[in-house]
Amino acid sequence: MSQIVLTTAAREALRADEVVFFDWHVTGLCCADAGEFSVRPLRRSRLPRRARRLGTDLVYAHPTAWVHLAELPVMIDCRPLGRWRRFTTDLPPDAGLRCCLGRPIYGR
């Protein structure tokens, strides 16, 4: 099962009707299934039907992102930028590409 952890700042930044959503953005060319993750707050009522829960009831993911994140330990934080909220993770910036190439995200 997933080991998703929200920092105190991330929990406090979420509104009562929101969850954190890992989206998957296809970046591959030709037949490659390459992509990248993004993380953002989303109202529960706006969650896509195919969204899958990741560990806690506060974190959901696009089905393709879920496949790659289901077994990983991931920490989610939130940094306010003025009136905006920026949710971040401790995943490396090329985590999606590593997943698609069969490379480990953490370690070598």
C-alpha positions as CSV (number, residue, x, y, z in Angstrom):
1,M,0.0,0.0,0.0
2,S,1.1,3.6,-0.6
3,Q,3.0,5.5,2.0
4,I,1.7,9.0,1.3
5,V,2.4,11.6,4.0
6,L,1.0,15.1,4.1
7,T,3.0,17.7,6.1
8,T,1.1,19.8,8.5
9,A,1.4,22.8,6.1
10,A,-0.3,20.7,3.3
11,R,-3.1,19.5,5.6
12,E,-3.8,23.1,6.7
13,A,-3.7,24.4,3.2
14,L,-6.5,22.1,2.0
15,R,-10.0,23.4,2.3
16,A,-12.7,21.3,3.8
17,D,-14.0,20.1,0.5
18,E,-10.5,19.5,-1.2
19,V,-8.1,16.6,-1.7
20,V,-4.7,16.5,-3.2
21,F,-4.7,15.1,-6.8
22,F,-1.8,13.6,-8.7
23,D,-2.4,14.1,-12.4
24,W,-0.6,12.4,-15.2
25,H,0.6,14.4,-18.3
26,V,1.5,12.5,-21.4
27,T,4.8,13.7,-22.8
28,G,5.8,10.7,-24.9
29,L,6.3,10.6,-28.6
30,C,5.4,7.8,-31.0
31,C,4.6,4.6,-29.0
32,A,6.3,5.6,-25.7
33,D,4.2,5.9,-22.7
34,A,6.2,8.7,-21.1
35,G,4.7,11.3,-18.9
36,E,5.1,13.4,-15.8
37,F,3.2,13.9,-12.5
38,S,1.7,17.1,-11.2
39,V,0.1,17.6,-7.9
40,R,-2.7,20.1,-7.1
41,P,-5.6,20.7,-4.8
42,L,-9.0,19.7,-6.2
43,R,-12.5,19.8,-4.9
44,R,-13.9,16.3,-4.2
45,S,-16.8,17.1,-6.5
46,R,-14.4,17.7,-9.4
47,L,-12.4,14.4,-9.0
48,P,-12.4,12.4,-12.2
49,R,-14.5,9.2,-12.0
50,R,-11.4,7.1,-12.6
51,A,-9.4,8.7,-9.8
52,R,-8.0,6.2,-7.4
53,R,-7.3,6.8,-3.7
54,L,-3.6,6.7,-2.7
55,G,-3.4,5.6,1.0
56,T,-5.2,8.3,2.8
57,D,-8.7,9.7,2.0
58,L,-7.0,13.1,1.2
59,V,-4.9,11.9,-1.7
60,Y,-6.1,10.7,-5.1
61,A,-4.4,10.0,-8.4
62,H,-5.0,9.6,-12.1
63,P,-5.0,5.8,-12.9
64,T,-1.7,6.0,-14.8
65,A,-0.1,8.0,-12.0
66,W,-1.5,5.6,-9.4
67,V,0.2,2.6,-11.0
68,H,3.6,4.3,-10.5
69,L,2.9,5.8,-7.1
70,A,1.1,3.0,-5.4
71,E,4.1,1.4,-3.7
72,L,6.2,4.6,-3.2
73,P,6.8,6.7,-0.1
74,V,5.9,10.2,-1.0
75,M,5.8,13.4,1.1
76,I,3.5,16.2,0.0
77,D,4.1,19.7,1.2
78,C,2.5,23.1,0.5
79,R,4.2,26.4,0.1
80,P,2.1,29.5,-0.1
81,L,3.1,32.0,-2.8
82,G,1.1,35.1,-2.0
83,R,-2.5,34.2,-2.3
84,W,-1.7,30.9,-4.2
85,R,-1.0,27.5,-2.8
86,R,1.8,25.5,-4.3
87,F,1.7,21.8,-3.5
88,T,5.0,20.0,-4.0
89,T,6.4,16.5,-3.4
90,D,9.7,15.0,-2.6
91,L,9.7,13.1,-5.9
92,P,12.6,13.9,-8.3
93,P,11.7,16.3,-11.1
94,D,12.0,13.4,-13.7
95,A,10.0,10.9,-11.7
96,G,7.5,10.2,-14.5
97,L,10.3,9.5,-17.0
98,R,12.1,7.2,-14.6
99,C,8.9,5.2,-14.0
100,C,8.3,4.8,-17.7
101,L,11.9,3.7,-18.3
102,G,11.8,1.2,-15.5
103,R,14.4,3.1,-13.4
104,P,14.0,3.4,-9.7
105,I,12.8,6.8,-8.4
106,Y,14.7,6.6,-5.2
107,G,18.2,5.4,-5.0
108,R,20.2,4.1,-8.0
